[in-house]
Amino acid sequence: MNNKQFIAELAQRMGYSLTDTQKLIFQLVDAMGDSFMEGNTIIVQNFGSFEVKKRLERIMVNPTTGQRMLVPPKLTLGFKISPTWRGKLKFGGTE
């Protein structure tokens, strides 16, 4: 499902227009991005949690040349699915 299909499906389910739904999604993603930049965790009930994690500086070895390189620290976004959805996906949606 691509972005247009997702917005169309959501608009149909909620009874909103496509433009209103698209604005809602963009505002939601924008607000989530602002929250991530502040280092906050976002928990969506019965779906999962998004957490900003800090990856430490590390040494990497290039497998072809054997050269060692220093990888600087960086922030990454992690997602942890809720136990409800984990169970549903584990059993093919039959739970």
C-alpha contacts under 8 A as a table, 3 or more apart, distances in Angstrom:
res1	aa1	res2	aa2	distance
1	M	5	Q	5.89
1	M	6	F	6.28
2	N	5	Q	5.39
2	N	6	F	6.15
3	N	6	F	5.12
3	N	7	I	6.19
4	K	7	I	5.22
4	K	8	A	6.10
5	Q	8	A	5.08
5	Q	9	E	6.09
6	F	9	E	5.18
6	F	10	L	6.11
7	I	10	L	5.10
7	I	11	A	5.96
7	I	18	L	6.79
7	I	21	T	6.41
7	I	22	Q	6.22
7	I	25	I	7.92
8	A	11	A	5.11
8	A	12	Q	6.15
8	A	18	L	6.27
9	E	12	Q	5.17
9	E	13	R	6.23
10	L	13	R	5.13
10	L	14	M	6.08
10	L	21	T	7.22
11	A	14	M	5.25
11	A	15	G	5.65
11	A	16	Y	4.98
11	A	17	S	5.96
11	A	18	L	5.74
11	A	21	T	5.67
12	Q	15	G	5.24
12	Q	16	Y	6.82
16	Y	20	D	6.35
16	Y	21	T	6.26
17	S	20	D	5.29
17	S	21	T	6.19
18	L	21	T	5.15
18	L	22	Q	6.01
19	T	22	Q	5.03
19	T	23	K	6.13
20	D	23	K	5.13
20	D	24	L	6.15
21	T	24	L	4.96
21	T	25	I	6.21
22	Q	25	I	5.18
22	Q	26	F	6.18
23	K	26	F	5.15
23	K	27	Q	6.07
24	L	27	Q	5.19
24	L	28	L	6.09
25	I	28	L	5.02
25	I	29	V	6.16
26	F	29	V	5.21
26	F	30	D	6.00
27	Q	30	D	4.99
27	Q	31	A	6.02
28	L	31	A	5.20
28	L	32	M	6.15
29	V	32	M	5.03
29	V	33	G	6.08
30	D	33	G	5.06
30	D	34	D	6.28
31	A	34	D	5.12
31	A	35	S	6.25
32	M	35	S	5.05
32	M	36	F	6.18
32	M	42	I	7.61
33	G	36	F	5.03
33	G	37	M	6.23
34	D	37	M	5.15
34	D	38	E	6.58
35	S	38	E	5.20
35	S	39	G	6.56
35	S	40	N	5.53
35	S	41	T	7.65
35	S	42	I	7.87
36	F	39	G	4.91
36	F	40	N	5.41
36	F	41	T	7.01
36	F	51	E	7.65
36	F	52	V	6.33
37	M	40	N	7.56
39	G	51	E	7.89
39	G	52	V	5.84
40	N	51	E	6.99
40	N	52	V	6.94
41	T	49	S	7.05
41	T	50	F	5.73
41	T	51	E	4.60
41	T	52	V	6.62
42	I	49	S	5.60
42	I	50	F	5.18
42	I	51	E	6.60
43	I	48	G	6.05
43	I	49	S	4.22
43	I	50	F	6.39
44	V	47	F	5.46
44	V	48	G	5.47
44	V	49	S	5.95
45	Q	48	G	6.64
46	N	82	S	5.92
46	N	84	T	6.52
46	N	85	W	7.36
47	F	81	I	6.12
47	F	82	S	5.24
47	F	84	T	7.64
47	F	85	W	6.56
48	G	79	F	6.96
48	G	80	K	5.46
48	G	81	I	4.18
48	G	82	S	4.42
49	S	79	F	5.67
49	S	80	K	5.31
49	S	81	I	6.56
49	S	82	S	7.49
50	F	77	L	6.80
50	F	78	G	5.66
50	F	79	F	4.58
50	F	80	K	6.62
51	E	77	L	5.77
51	E	78	G	5.16
51	E	79	F	6.36
52	V	75	L	6.57
52	V	76	T	5.74
52	V	77	L	4.66
52	V	78	G	6.19
53	K	75	L	5.64
53	K	76	T	5.27
53	K	77	L	6.08
53	K	78	G	6.73
54	K	73	P	7.16
54	K	74	K	5.88
54	K	75	L	4.53
54	K	76	T	6.29
55	R	73	P	5.46
55	R	74	K	5.31
55	R	75	L	5.98
55	R	76	T	7.02
56	L	72	P	7.34
56	L	73	P	4.66
56	L	74	K	6.91
57	E	70	L	7.24
57	E	71	V	5.71
57	E	72	P	4.78
57	E	73	P	4.33
57	E	74	K	7.82
58	R	70	L	5.95
58	R	71	V	5.32
58	R	72	P	6.87
58	R	73	P	7.56
59	I	68	R	6.56
59	I	69	M	5.64
59	I	70	L	4.62
59	I	71	V	5.92
60	M	68	R	5.65
60	M	69	M	5.20
60	M	70	L	6.20
60	M	71	V	6.63
61	V	66	G	5.80
61	V	67	Q	5.61
61	V	68	R	4.41
61	V	69	M	6.18
62	N	65	T	5.67
62	N	66	G	5.07
62	N	67	Q	5.33
62	N	68	R	6.39
62	N	69	M	7.58
63	P	66	G	5.34
63	P	67	Q	7.77
81	I	85	W	6.60
81	I	86	R	6.28
82	S	85	W	5.53
82	S	86	R	6.12
83	P	86	R	4.89
83	P	87	G	6.11
84	T	87	G	5.44
84	T	88	K	6.45
85	W	88	K	4.91
85	W	89	L	6.04
86	R	89	L	5.30
86	R	90	K	5.97
87	G	90	K	5.05
87	G	91	F	6.37
87	G	95	E	6.89
88	K	91	F	5.57
88	K	92	G	6.22
88	K	93	G	4.57
88	K	94	T	6.44
88	K	95	E	5.24
89	L	92	G	5.05
89	L	93	G	5.40
90	K	93	G	7.45
91	F	94	T	5.92
91	F	95	E	6.43
92	G	95	E	7.76
